[in-house]
Amino acid sequence: VAKQYRVIRRDALGHPKTIDSLLDEIIDTLDQLKIEKVHFLGESTGGIFGEFLAARNPERLHSLTICASPLYLPKSAQDMLAVGYATPEKAISALGVPGWGKAVVPVLKTDQGAPPGFMDWWIGQFEIPTVEGICAYTEIICREDFNSGRIMHKIHVPMLLLTPAHSVLVDIEDQKRLARTVEGAQLEIIKGHGHEVYLDQAETCQEKFLGFLGGLNRK
């Protein structure tokens, strides 16, 4: 993707308190970089934030692509991420961020099909954020109002859904409903090992994504 497009990968700042505060951070990043519009790609819960952004600030998006993004995190999914603790936040506080990251590997099947050396990098990423920051983030994504199903009818930008066929977090019927609701949305079912198809099916995901962008450019 980076060979054809300028890629910007941002980290959330500090401890976001609300959905809007994190969306404000994204808009501020674009303003600081003097970028008017982008093709937004969000993975998992990042895609849910992308949907809220598309509904709130459509003028800043050329398109929206979500990859392995559920409409919301139901109690069953929250329990999986809690890895035996009462809540994900309690698990993170007890295990530390890297320890929690290792604990969710078998839940998400991150290690199945991952390229050589990836798991060391992936676990290393969990050493960057603070316990407080990750707890604040998980508190937001586990809230009842963090549900893109309630705003999907407000999305009017070109949209691509890269949906894993075997994710424990993503309901395919929900994805089909989302694709039907957003006019012109494209749904691609990606057959991979688990939730994170951008790892074990990276080439397929990139091919679908670049094809989607290429189609937009030809219009």
C-alpha positions, 0 to 999 in steps of 0.5 A: 500500500505504501508504494502507491499511497502516503500511509499515516499510522497514528497512535491515540494520545493520552487517555481518551475519555469519550468517542468524540474526544478520540475523533477530535484527536484524529481530526486534529492530526489531519489539521496539523498535517494540513490534510483535507481528506483521507482514505481511512482504514481501521482494524478491529475497534479502529474500524468502529471509530472510523464509522463514527468519524464517517458519520460525524465528519464525512467531509474529511474522508474520501472513503472508509475501509474497516477490517475485522471490525464488529458493530460493537463488543457484546458481553461475550466478546468483552468476557473473552478479552477479560481472559478470566477476570471480571472485566478487560480493565481488571485483566490489564491492571492485574497482568500489565499491558504486555501480559494481557497482550500475551493472554489474548493471543490464543483468544484472537488466534493472532499467532496462527499464520503470522509471518516470522518475527511478527509475534515478537513485534506484536508483543513489543507493541504492548510495551508502549502504552501505559496501563491507564491508557489501555484501560481508558481505551477498553472502557470506551470500546466496552460501553453500550454507546460504542455501537456503530449499528446505531449510526450506520445509516449516517455513513454516506462515504464509499465503504469497504468491509474486509470481514474475517470468516472465522473471527470470534468477535465479528458477526458476519450477519451484522456485516451483511446488514451494515453493507446493505445499509450503507449505499454502495458498500462493498463486503469481502469475506476473508478466509483466515485463521481467526480475527486478525486476517490482515496478518495471515491474509495480508496479501488478500487484504491489500489486494482488495483494499487497493482494488477498492481505491483503484475503483474509486480513482477511476470514477 
